[in-house]
Amino acid sequence: MGTSALDGAAPGGKPWPIARKKKRNQYGLGSMGRASSAGIELAVAVVAFLVLGWWLDGKLGTSPWLTLVGLVFGSGVGFRSLWKASQEALQRADDEDQD
């Protein structure tokens, strides 16, 4: 009697090779969440320091200088946070590649 694909053997009587499960890609929803939180941190830092500078300008009468300082400082803080998040993501990707 011959073998068929239904009886669990490959042609020639050898068993079918077992498909290896690929390592689950970690760049799915988890990394999307980390990326979106980094973007939100950037936006919040810029807006928070911009509003703080605008408020201080109103109190001290130094318009528009403290608003501009707040914009620059908030951008620096936000981009530092974004840089840190990207470096952590690269490190995670390198660690996964080594495993």
C-alpha positions in Angstrom: 0.0 0.0 0.0 1.4 3.5 -0.9 1.7 6.4 1.5 -0.4 9.5 1.1 -0.3 12.9 2.7 -3.2 11.9 4.8 -1.4 9.1 6.6 1.3 11.4 8.1 4.2 10.4 5.8 5.8 12.3 3.0 6.4 10.7 -0.4 9.1 8.1 0.0 7.8 7.0 3.5 9.7 9.7 5.4 7.8 11.8 8.0 6.9 15.3 7.1 9.3 17.9 8.5 8.0 19.8 11.4 7.6 23.4 10.7 9.6 25.5 13.2 7.8 28.2 14.9 9.3 31.5 14.1 10.2 33.7 17.0 7.3 36.0 17.5 8.0 39.5 16.1 8.2 41.9 19.0 7.7 44.9 16.7 3.9 44.6 17.0 1.6 46.5 19.3 4.1 46.8 22.1 6.5 48.8 20.0 3.7 50.8 18.6 2.7 51.7 22.1 6.2 52.7 23.0 6.5 54.8 19.9 3.3 56.6 20.4 4.1 57.3 24.1 7.4 58.8 23.0 5.6 61.0 20.5 3.1 62.1 23.2 6.0 62.9 25.6 7.5 65.1 22.9 4.2 67.0 22.4 3.5 67.3 26.1 7.0 68.7 26.9 6.8 71.3 24.1 3.3 72.4 25.0 3.9 72.5 28.7 7.1 74.6 28.5 5.5 76.8 25.9 2.5 77.5 28.1 4.8 78.0 31.1 6.8 80.6 29.2 3.7 82.3 27.9 2.3 82.5 31.5 5.6 83.9 32.8 5.7 86.4 30.0 2.2 87.6 31.1 3.3 87.9 34.7 6.7 89.5 34.1 5.9 91.5 31.0 8.8 90.0 29.0 6.8 88.9 25.9 7.7 87.0 23.8 11.1 86.0 25.2 10.1 83.5 27.9 7.6 81.9 25.5 10.5 81.4 23.0 12.7 80.1 25.8 9.9 77.7 26.9 9.5 76.5 23.3 13.2 75.8 22.9 13.6 74.2 26.3 10.4 72.1 25.8 11.7 71.0 22.4 15.0 70.0 23.9 13.4 68.0 26.7 11.0 66.3 24.3 13.6 65.4 21.7 15.9 64.0 24.5 13.0 61.8 25.6 12.4 60.7 22.0 16.2 60.0 21.5 16.2 57.9 24.7 13.2 55.9 23.6 14.8 55.2 20.2 18.0 54.1 21.8 16.2 51.7 24.1 14.3 50.3 21.1 17.5 49.8 19.2 19.0 48.0 22.2 16.0 45.7 22.5 16.2 44.9 18.8 19.9 44.1 19.1 19.3 41.9 22.2 16.5 40.0 20.3 18.8 39.5 17.4 21.5 37.9 19.6 19.0 35.5 21.1 
